[in-house]
Amino acid sequence: MTLHAPEPAVAAPTETGAHPTGAALDPEETMSRDQLEALQLSRLQHTVTYAYDRVPLYKRKFDDAGIHPSDLRELADLGNFPFTTKEDLRQEYPFGMFAVPQSEVARVHASSGTTGRPTVVGYTKQDLADWAKLVARCLRASGVRPGMKVHNAYGYGLFTGGLGAHAGAEALGCTVIPMSGGQTERQIQLIQDFEPDAILATPTYLLTIADAMAHMGIDPTSTSLKYAVLGAEPWTQEMRHELEVTMNIKACDIYGLSEVMGPGVAGECVETQDGSHIWEDHFRPEIIDPFNPDPGKENVLGDGEHGELVFTSLTKEALPIIRYRTKDLTRLLPGTARPAHRRMGRITGRSDDMIILRGVNLFPSQIEEIALRIPELSPHFQLVLTRPEGQRMDQLTVKIERRDNVTAADSTTAARTLQEQIKIHVGSSCTVDVVEPGSLERSSGKLRRIYDMRPKG
Ligand code: DLL
């Protein structure tokens, strides 16, 4: 079975063969926007029909909304279809969202389920092949080439990062070192011994590795690493600069989420480093107002407007996903290095990671951006929320490590600067607690930044 619907004839790509970067691109990467949208429409019409026919939840939702797959005549009509949420996947736990019999599911992945029932996702063999192709596309865009050695420090197992990145690097023709997350000293040993060209990790875990190298007396700029492909959590331009300088590498973004596929939904090009291109031959993105529950197409926001990212899969077989609300806040921007594929702006945060402090909205990435501009402060910080006894006001404390070479006295001035800058740029008053280098918990994957100690209820 295949979900690849009969497709419009695709004219020769606008550019074939070698790209300025020296790598041959997929034909879909060089399509014109018109060609790409024609492909999207036929794939989308097929996907909504396929989901309606095979997944009871979609049939129920479409029927309740009074909409039928045949109502999708042009791309904008997608905006009239109901949203899908993480809650839907939880309610259908474990396999209720699958559109193929279990015997055709080649692999499952699942979320950790720390905040409720885990969400389970599945892939047919074709889905796995498509996924590997898209991760390979991201890696190549980020500078990785066939024949290179790739150290994969994303966690293996039910998390999509490890196996997803692994298959993509193999599909590109790289030599993969399947290290997984953790065991930092061992990672460093293998980086020194195996001399990889590229590393795949979360940005905060790469920071942990760089930091540990320095403490082991190894110069992080002296390794064989040239490229890093980083994702699975928000990170800022300031963090990119920090990692590129500390490790003498080029660092690009890779984005994805398990409900939509895993890593590789979007990836950044090393020649422009201006945000991840969404691979629109496989996913149709939309931006919506997260506070407007009405899906109607008149409520879909325009390119450039900030809101919540929503995805519809165009080729997935085991788990077609219609208008999935990611909770990721960003905006769509025109394509650059891959002109037909729109880019996503940096993810400012997740709507469920937003701290509302005395009426002011705040994301950890805003603090990262400000703190990293203050030379005495390190990128290692935590945000601690408390409500002191007898008070009704919440209190934010930014615990942040000073840099190794900075004295406690110098860090007092830096603390004051950070506090002032947060007040100016974010609008929140907070306390800054500058702590000893190495005293805060280090990441080995997705880092937890927020510690909410407020009384519950
Ligand atoms: O984190 C998939 C992934 C693995 C992406 C490795 C990139 C690299 P989930 O565990 O389902 O999947 O978490 C998805 O992580 O909705 C975002 O909030 C966040 N996220 C993923 N990539 C980025 C990124 C993987 N590049 C959730 N920038 C998403 C910011 C990201 N946030």
Boltz pocket constraint, residues with backbone or C-beta under 6 A from the ligand:
constraints:
  - pocket:
      binder: B
      contacts: [[A, 154], [A, 159], [A, 160], [A, 161], [A, 162], [A, 230], [A, 231], [A, 232], [A, 233], [A, 234], [A, 235], [A, 253], [A, 254], [A, 255], [A, 256], [A, 257], [A, 258], [A, 259], [A, 262], [A, 263], [A, 264], [A, 326], [A, 328], [A, 347], [A, 350]]
      max_distance: 6.0
